[in-house]
Amino acid sequence: MKKIILGLGIAVATLFSCSSDDANSDSTNNENESILGKWKLVSLIENNEQKILDDCEKKSIVEFTETIFVNKLTSNKDGECKLDVAGNTPYKIKNDLIIFGNETDEESPTFSLSNNRLTITYKVIEDGDEPLVEIFERTTDDFFVEAITPEITGITKDQIKGGYNLVFESENGEVIALDDCRKKTALEITDDVFKQLYFSGSDVDNCGNGGLITGSYIIQNSSLLVKANDGDFETEVTFEEDLLIFTEKVEDDEIYVEKWKKTTEDFPTIEEEEEEVTIQSPIVGEWQLISILNKDGKEDIQECEELNTLTFESNGNLKVLTHDFDSSSMTCEGKTTQSTYTVEDNTIKFTVNGIESTTDFSYDSEKDELTIIGSEENSSVYKRK
């Protein structure tokens, strides 16, 4: 690349140069009076070859005030006109030289004026290089102003809240025909909850439940991130007139599109058949606490604790009856806690107030005793009642 003192590409190097207090001491108002005003770039000669200016470069304008050179050169970047160089720098005229900032005479370009045309010739600093010549015509046009790209603010909850019915589906560009049951598929978005209820079947009076998706969601720009009961997913959200459009990328880069139309109908209710739970395990039954062993194997049962019982029901319900000694009444006070449980191998998983916990157990079939291994290596031994 040829090194030019102050061409289009490197003019910014001197835009903010400071001039001395006597910057115009070598010139008079008469010497630079004819160069004053705005000039539009009309021609560029580099290495003795005429360069064809594109539409963006033709928007380049410079202006000479009495003491300041205003430089706004434009170029095409990614299909849009952008300011390539923009700034102000002090200058002075000395004979046929334009001295920008603190440049020396040897570094400064020359200029000439003819028929409302300004020609500026920049010198070179490497042997073998040719001068760069810029030709301007006087103009009254305004300086180029870059178009402001609107800030992407994304979607908001207020935009997407409401009830919807499914009106369109496609997969990889192929439209999926919606039968009457599928058209009943509903979507509801509130401030905090995302719900989708799919219907299936061909009998519109007896549509089957195709699956309920429900969970919380968050918005990131134009994406909806849903933490649902059957797994998390993300979908891009756009709008088309009165339609809400979900575009989701699934496995193998497949594109799945759903279009939803707003509705004033209530979200449909379904009667979910409760799945009957039958637990087949030797722990099913009612158990009486007979002993508590510490980590050293010694008994550590407290007063009233021998009244404690566990009841494991085959339907997955668990009742825990515990007792504490009440010194004021000198009696054992009982308290019952109910929860649900499941059994896997030698582990009991139980849920109390939505909080899941696990504990290990062992069963002695000969003694018909159940040992619950608790925290800190304590063990509670129960006998079937």
KABELKA-V749019 format. One record per residue. N is the residue number from 0. RES is the residue in three letters. SS is DSSP state (H for helix, E for strand, - for the rest). OMEGA is omega in whole degrees, 0 to 359 (* if undefined). BURIAL is 1 if it has 16 or more other C-alpha atoms within 10 Angstrom, else 0. Layout:
[[N & RES & SS & OMEGA & BURIAL] [N & RES & SS & OMEGA & BURIAL]]
//
This chain:
[[0 & MET & - & 182 & 0] [1 & LYS & - & 184 & 0] [2 & LYS & - & 181 & 1] [3 & ILE & E & 186 & 1] [4 & ILE & - & 188 & 1] [5 & LEU & - & 179 & 1] [6 & GLY & - & 181 & 1] [7 & LEU & - & 189 & 1] [8 & GLY & - & 186 & 0] [9 & ILE & - & 181 & 0] [10 & ALA & H & 183 & 1] [11 & VAL & H & 183 & 1] [12 & ALA & H & 182 & 0] [13 & THR & H & 185 & 1] [14 & LEU & - & 186 & 1] [15 & PHE & - & 177 & 0] [16 & SER & - & 179 & 1] [17 & CYS & - & 177 & 0] [18 & SER & - & 178 & 1] [19 & SER & - & 183 & 0] [20 & ASP & - & 182 & 0] [21 & ASP & - & 185 & 0] [22 & ALA & - & 183 & 1] [23 & ASN & - & 185 & 1] [24 & SER & - & 182 & 0] [25 & ASP & - & 183 & 0] [26 & SER & - & 177 & 0] [27 & THR & - & 179 & 0] [28 & ASN & H & 182 & 0] [29 & ASN & H & 185 & 0] [30 & GLU & H & 182 & 0] [31 & ASN & H & 185 & 1] [32 & GLU & H & 185 & 0] [33 & SER & H & 181 & 0] [34 & ILE & H & 183 & 1] [35 & LEU & - & 177 & 0] [36 & GLY & E & 181 & 1] [37 & LYS & E & 182 & 1] [38 & TRP & E & 180 & 1] [39 & LYS & E & 180 & 1] [40 & LEU & E & 180 & 1] [41 & VAL & E & 182 & 1] [42 & SER & E & 180 & 1] [43 & LEU & E & 181 & 1] [44 & ILE & E & 181 & 1] [45 & GLU & E & 182 & 0] [46 & ASN & - & 179 & 0] [47 & ASN & - & 178 & 0] [48 & GLU & E & 179 & 0] [49 & GLN & E & 178 & 0] [50 & LYS & E & 178 & 0] [51 & ILE & - & 181 & 0] [52 & LEU & - & 173 & 0] [53 & ASP & - & 185 & 0] [54 & ASP & - & 180 & 0] [55 & CYS & - & 180 & 1] [56 & GLU & H & 179 & 1] [57 & LYS & H & 177 & 1] [58 & LYS & H & 180 & 1] [59 & SER & - & 181 & 1] [60 & ILE & E & 172 & 1] [61 & VAL & E & 179 & 1] [62 & GLU & E & 175 & 1] [63 & PHE & E & 168 & 1] [64 & THR & - & 182 & 1] [65 & GLU & - & 183 & 1] [66 & THR & - & 187 & 1] [67 & ILE & E & 174 & 1] [68 & PHE & E & 180 & 1] [69 & VAL & E & 190 & 1] [70 & ASN & E & 177 & 1] [71 & LYS & E & 182 & 1] [72 & LEU & E & 185 & 1] [73 & THR & E & 177 & 1] [74 & SER & E & 181 & 1] [75 & ASN & E & 178 & 0] [76 & LYS & E & 180 & 0] [77 & ASP & - & 176 & 0] [78 & GLY & - & 179 & 0] [79 & GLU & E & 177 & 0] [80 & CYS & E & 180 & 1] [81 & LYS & E & 175 & 1] [82 & LEU & E & 180 & 1] [83 & ASP & E & 176 & 1] [84 & VAL & E & 178 & 1] [85 & ALA & E & 178 & 1] [86 & GLY & E & 180 & 0] [87 & ASN & E & 175 & 1] [88 & THR & E & 178 & 1] [89 & PRO & E & 179 & 1] [90 & TYR & E & 172 & 1] [91 & LYS & E & 179 & 1] [92 & ILE & E & 176 & 1] [93 & LYS & E & 185 & 1] [94 & ASN & - & 179 & 0] [95 & ASP & - & 180 & 0] [96 & LEU & E & 167 & 1] [97 & ILE & E & 183 & 1] [98 & ILE & E & 181 & 1] [99 & PHE & E & 176 & 1] [100 & GLY & - & 184 & 1] [101 & ASN & - & 179 & 1] [102 & GLU & - & 174 & 1] [103 & THR & - & 178 & 0] [104 & ASP & - & 183 & 0] [105 & GLU & - & 183 & 0] [106 & GLU & - & 191 & 1] [107 & SER & - & 178 & 1] [108 & PRO & E & 174 & 1] [109 & THR & E & 179 & 1] [110 & PHE & E & 174 & 1] [111 & SER & E & 181 & 0] [112 & LEU & E & 178 & 0] [113 & SER & E & 176 & 0] [114 & ASN & - & 179 & 0] [115 & ASN & - & 176 & 0] [116 & ARG & E & 179 & 1] [117 & LEU & E & 178 & 1] [118 & THR & E & 179 & 1] [119 & ILE & E & 181 & 1] [120 & THR & E & 182 & 1] [121 & TYR & E & 181 & 1] [122 & LYS & - & 181 & 1] [123 & VAL & E & 183 & 1] [124 & ILE & - & 176 & 0] [125 & GLU & - & 178 & 0] [126 & ASP & - & 178 & 0] [127 & GLY & - & 178 & 0] [128 & ASP & - & 177 & 1] [129 & GLU & - & 180 & 1] [130 & PRO & - & 173 & 1] [131 & LEU & E & 183 & 1] [132 & VAL & E & 175 & 1] [133 & GLU & E & 179 & 1] [134 & ILE & E & 182 & 1] [135 & PHE & E & 170 & 1] [136 & GLU & E & 179 & 1] [137 & ARG & E & 184 & 1] [138 & THR & E & 173 & 0] [139 & THR & - & 181 & 0] [140 & ASP & - & 175 & 0] [141 & ASP & - & 175 & 0] [142 & PHE & - & 178 & 1] [143 & PHE & - & 177 & 1] [144 & VAL & - & 180 & 0] [145 & GLU & - & 174 & 0] [146 & ALA & - & 181 & 0] [147 & ILE & - & 177 & 0] [148 & THR & - & 182 & 0] [149 & PRO & - & 179 & 0] [150 & GLU & - & 179 & 0] [151 & ILE & - & 182 & 0] [152 & THR & - & 178 & 0] [153 & GLY & - & 181 & 0] [154 & ILE & - & 178 & 1] [155 & THR & - & 179 & 0] [156 & LYS & H & 181 & 0] [157 & ASP & H & 180 & 0] [158 & GLN & H & 189 & 0] [159 & ILE & H & 181 & 1] [160 & LYS & - & 176 & 1] [161 & GLY & E & 178 & 1] [162 & GLY & E & 184 & 1] [163 & TYR & E & 169 & 1] [164 & ASN & E & 180 & 1] [165 & LEU & E & 181 & 1] [166 & VAL & E & 184 & 1] [167 & PHE & E & 173 & 1] [168 & GLU & E & 172 & 1] [169 & SER & E & 178 & 0] [170 & GLU & E & 184 & 1] [171 & ASN & - & 176 & 0] [172 & GLY & - & 179 & 0] [173 & GLU & E & 183 & 0] [174 & VAL & E & 177 & 0] [175 & ILE & - & 181 & 0] [176 & ALA & - & 180 & 0] [177 & LEU & - & 173 & 0] [178 & ASP & - & 187 & 0] [179 & ASP & - & 179 & 1] [180 & CYS & - & 180 & 1] [181 & ARG & H & 179 & 1] [182 & LYS & H & 178 & 1] [183 & LYS & H & 180 & 1] [184 & THR & - & 189 & 1] [185 & ALA & E & 176 & 1] [186 & LEU & E & 175 & 1] [187 & GLU & E & 178 & 1] [188 & ILE & E & 176 & 1] [189 & THR & - & 179 & 0] [190 & ASP & - & 187 & 0] [191 & ASP & - & 190 & 0] [192 & VAL & E & 175 & 1] [193 & PHE & E & 180 & 1] [194 & LYS & E & 173 & 1] [195 & GLN & E & 177 & 1] [196 & LEU & E & 181 & 1] [197 & TYR & E & 176 & 1] [198 & PHE & E & 179 & 1] [199 & SER & E & 180 & 1] [200 & GLY & - & 182 & 0] [201 & SER & - & 180 & 0] [202 & ASP & - & 186 & 0] [203 & VAL & H & 179 & 0] [204 & ASP & H & 182 & 0] [205 & ASN & H & 182 & 0] [206 & CYS & - & 178 & 1] [207 & GLY & E & 177 & 1] [208 & ASN & E & 182 & 1] [209 & GLY & E & 177 & 0] [210 & GLY & E & 178 & 0] [211 & LEU & E & 176 & 1] [212 & ILE & E & 180 & 1] [213 & THR & E & 180 & 1] [214 & GLY & E & 176 & 1] [215 & SER & E & 180 & 1] [216 & TYR & E & 172 & 1] [217 & ILE & E & 180 & 1] [218 & ILE & E & 173 & 1] [219 & GLN & E & 185 & 0] [220 & ASN & - & 181 & 0] [221 & SER & - & 180 & 0] [222 & SER & E & 176 & 1] [223 & LEU & E & 179 & 1] [224 & LEU & E & 186 & 1] [225 & VAL & E & 173 & 1] [226 & LYS & E & 191 & 1] [227 & ALA & E & 181 & 1] [228 & ASN & - & 181 & 0] [229 & ASP & - & 178 & 0] [230 & GLY & E & 180 & 0] [231 & ASP & E & 175 & 0] [232 & PHE & E & 181 & 0] [233 & GLU & E & 179 & 1] [234 & THR & E & 174 & 1] [235 & GLU & E & 183 & 1] [236 & VAL & E & 173 & 1] [237 & THR & E & 182 & 1] [238 & PHE & E & 176 & 0] [239 & GLU & E & 186 & 0] [240 & GLU & - & 182 & 0] [241 & ASP & - & 182 & 0] [242 & LEU & E & 172 & 1] [243 & LEU & E & 188 & 1] [244 & ILE & E & 174 & 1] [245 & PHE & E & 175 & 1] [246 & THR & E & 186 & 1] [247 & GLU & E & 174 & 1] [248 & LYS & E & 179 & 1] [249 & VAL & - & 185 & 0] [250 & GLU & H & 178 & 0] [251 & ASP & H & 176 & 0] [252 & ASP & H & 175 & 0] [253 & GLU & - & 181 & 0] [254 & ILE & E & 181 & 0] [255 & TYR & E & 184 & 1] [256 & VAL & E & 173 & 1] [257 & GLU & E & 174 & 1] [258 & LYS & E & 185 & 1] [259 & TRP & E & 180 & 1] [260 & LYS & E & 183 & 1] [261 & LYS & E & 179 & 1] [262 & THR & E & 176 & 0] [263 & THR & - & 180 & 0] [264 & GLU & - & 177 & 0] [265 & ASP & - & 177 & 0] [266 & PHE & - & 185 & 1] [267 & PRO & - & 176 & 0] [268 & THR & - & 178 & 0] [269 & ILE & - & 176 & 0] [270 & GLU & - & 181 & 0] [271 & GLU & - & 177 & 0] [272 & GLU & - & 180 & 0] [273 & GLU & - & 180 & 0] [274 & GLU & - & 182 & 0] [275 & GLU & - & 181 & 0] [276 & VAL & - & 176 & 0] [277 & THR & - & 181 & 0] [278 & ILE & - & 177 & 1] [279 & GLN & - & 182 & 0] [280 & SER & - & 179 & 0] [281 & PRO & - & 181 & 0] [282 & ILE & - & 179 & 1] [283 & VAL & - & 181 & 1] [284 & GLY & E & 181 & 0] [285 & GLU & E & 187 & 1] [286 & TRP & E & 179 & 1] [287 & GLN & E & 178 & 1] [288 & LEU & E & 179 & 1] [289 & ILE & E & 183 & 1] [290 & SER & E & 171 & 1] [291 & ILE & E & 182 & 1] [292 & LEU & E & 176 & 1] [293 & ASN & - & 185 & 1] [294 & LYS & - & 178 & 0] [295 & ASP & - & 179 & 0] [296 & GLY & - & 181 & 0] [297 & LYS & - & 179 & 0] [298 & GLU & E & 182 & 0] [299 & ASP & - & 181 & 0] [300 & ILE & - & 182 & 0] [301 & GLN & - & 181 & 0] [302 & GLU & - & 180 & 0] [303 & CYS & - & 184 & 1] [304 & GLU & H & 179 & 1] [305 & GLU & H & 176 & 1] [306 & LEU & H & 183 & 1] [307 & ASN & - & 179 & 1] [308 & THR & E & 171 & 1] [309 & LEU & E & 176 & 1] [310 & THR & E & 177 & 1] [311 & PHE & E & 180 & 1] [312 & GLU & - & 184 & 1] [313 & SER & - & 180 & 1] [314 & ASN & - & 176 & 0] [315 & GLY & - & 177 & 1] [316 & ASN & E & 180 & 1] [317 & LEU & E & 176 & 1] [318 & LYS & E & 181 & 1] [319 & VAL & E & 179 & 1] [320 & LEU & E & 179 & 1] [321 & THR & E & 181 & 1] [322 & HIS & E & 173 & 1] [323 & ASP & E & 179 & 1] [324 & PHE & E & 178 & 0] [325 & ASP & E & 185 & 0] [326 & SER & - & 181 & 0] [327 & SER & - & 180 & 0] [328 & SER & - & 181 & 0] [329 & MET & - & 179 & 0] [330 & THR & E & 176 & 0] [331 & CYS & E & 181 & 0] [332 & GLU & E & 182 & 0] [333 & GLY & E & 178 & 0] [334 & LYS & E & 181 & 0] [335 & THR & E & 175 & 0] [336 & THR & E & 180 & 0] [337 & GLN & E & 178 & 0] [338 & SER & E & 175 & 1] [339 & THR & E & 182 & 1] [340 & TYR & E & 170 & 1] [341 & THR & E & 181 & 1] [342 & VAL & E & 175 & 1] [343 & GLU & E & 184 & 0] [344 & ASP & - & 181 & 0] [345 & ASN & - & 180 & 0] [346 & THR & E & 175 & 0] [347 & ILE & E & 175 & 1] [348 & LYS & E & 181 & 0] [349 & PHE & E & 183 & 1] [350 & THR & E & 177 & 1] [351 & VAL & E & 181 & 0] [352 & ASN & - & 177 & 0] [353 & GLY & - & 181 & 0] [354 & ILE & E & 181 & 0] [355 & GLU & E & 175 & 0] [356 & SER & E & 177 & 0] [357 & THR & E & 175 & 0] [358 & THR & E & 178 & 0] [359 & ASP & E & 179 & 1] [360 & PHE & E & 171 & 1] [361 & SER & E & 182 & 0] [362 & TYR & E & 177 & 1] [363 & ASP & E & 184 & 0] [364 & SER & - & 181 & 0] [365 & GLU & - & 180 & 0] [366 & LYS & - & 186 & 0] [367 & ASP & - & 181 & 0] [368 & GLU & E & 180 & 1] [369 & LEU & E & 179 & 1] [370 & THR & E & 178 & 1] [371 & ILE & E & 181 & 1] [372 & ILE & E & 185 & 1] [373 & GLY & - & 180 & 0] [374 & SER & H & 178 & 0] [375 & GLU & H & 175 & 0] [376 & GLU & H & 172 & 0] [377 & ASN & - & 180 & 1] [378 & SER & E & 177 & 1] [379 & SER & E & 184 & 1] [380 & VAL & E & 181 & 1] [381 & TYR & E & 175 & 1] [382 & LYS & E & 179 & 1] [383 & ARG & E & 180 & 1] [384 & LYS & - & * & 0]]
//
